[in-house]
Amino acid sequence: MVMCLSVFTACTSQGGEENTPPATATFRIAGMKGPTTMGMTKLMKDAQANNANAEYEGNIYNVEMFGTAQEINPLLIQGQLDAAAVPANVAATLYAKTEGALQVVAVNTLGVLYMVQIGDGVQSIADLKGKTIYTTGKGTTPEYTLRHILSENGIDPDKDVTIEFKSEATEVGALLAAAEGDMVAMLPQPYVTAVQAQNQNVKVCLDMTEEWGKISDQKLITGVMVARKEFIEANKEAFDVFLSDYAASTKYVTENVDEAAAWVAEYGIVAKKPLAKKAIPQCNITCVTGEEMKALVNNYCIVLFDQNPASVGGTMPDEAFYYMG
């Protein structure tokens, strides 16, 4: 009888463990209207259905879209967001500003910047000398990428060119769409595709990822996903499920472009599905975590720090900056 009771107790205990539901959490996530959020659209679409299902027992993902990183930053600092897709260097500056309260958890986009023009004056980086370049992303990845490429090609970004910053890529796009004379601008995808659809005279003259590769043996990265360290630690199991869901979302988007294009248009990242379908393959969407993520971000931060320490918050991020799972 004692043996039977022991077996019964063990089975009950084991069964209880097997039936214990996984830990879950509600996530407040921010995305930008650009390539850094494209890979998350499958997760967003699934969340719409799951959050409305009373029987659903998994993580709840509430995603809000913003036009710029400047809108997202204070919300992260104040703890009103749990995770956000932001430019790579912004992650480092926020880490410094919050004294380590944020961690980078994934690289979500590699190089997406292109130099475009109306006219034929730019065939190489050297041809940019003396030009006015319209762009966006002041104080974030686009600015520092442009400055680094110009400097390494012997062009002083403060003296040899005029860089005109606009608050959003849509503003630059509107200027290009309406331009009648020669004009040069640097834009990320998917805005390049959108502008070309509005003005057939807009041509890509330089792939900035290729130009970066000519001066560096490290990959150019654009965006990352960051999260509050306190939230991660309080919801470790649920957070790892989120990273798995996020990786699955980016994979699905890159492998099912037609379906994903409809979501990208639905969420207002690109105005129309045909444009989104054309742009997605050029956006270098990815989800890199762990050691590879750490190497990519660290190497990129080194380049920016050497150029301007303020671009990464004044000091190089330490080991605690990286969430390794």
Protein Blocks (a to p, Z undefined) as FASTA:
>chain_A
ZZmmmmmmmmmmmmmmmmpccddddddddddddfklmmmmmmmmmmmmmmmmmkbcbdcd
dddddfbfklmmmmmmnopafbdcddfklmmmmmmmnnopaccfbdfbdcfbdcddedjk
bfbfklmgopacddehehiaklmmmmmmmmmnopafklmpccdddfbfklmmmmmmmpmb
dcddddddfklmmmmmmmmkbccfbdfklmmmmmocbdcdfbdcdddfklmmmmmmmmmm
mmmmmmmmmmmmmmmmmlmmmmmmmnomafbfklmmmmmmmnopacdehjllmmmmmmmm
mmmmmmommlnoopacdfklpcgZZ
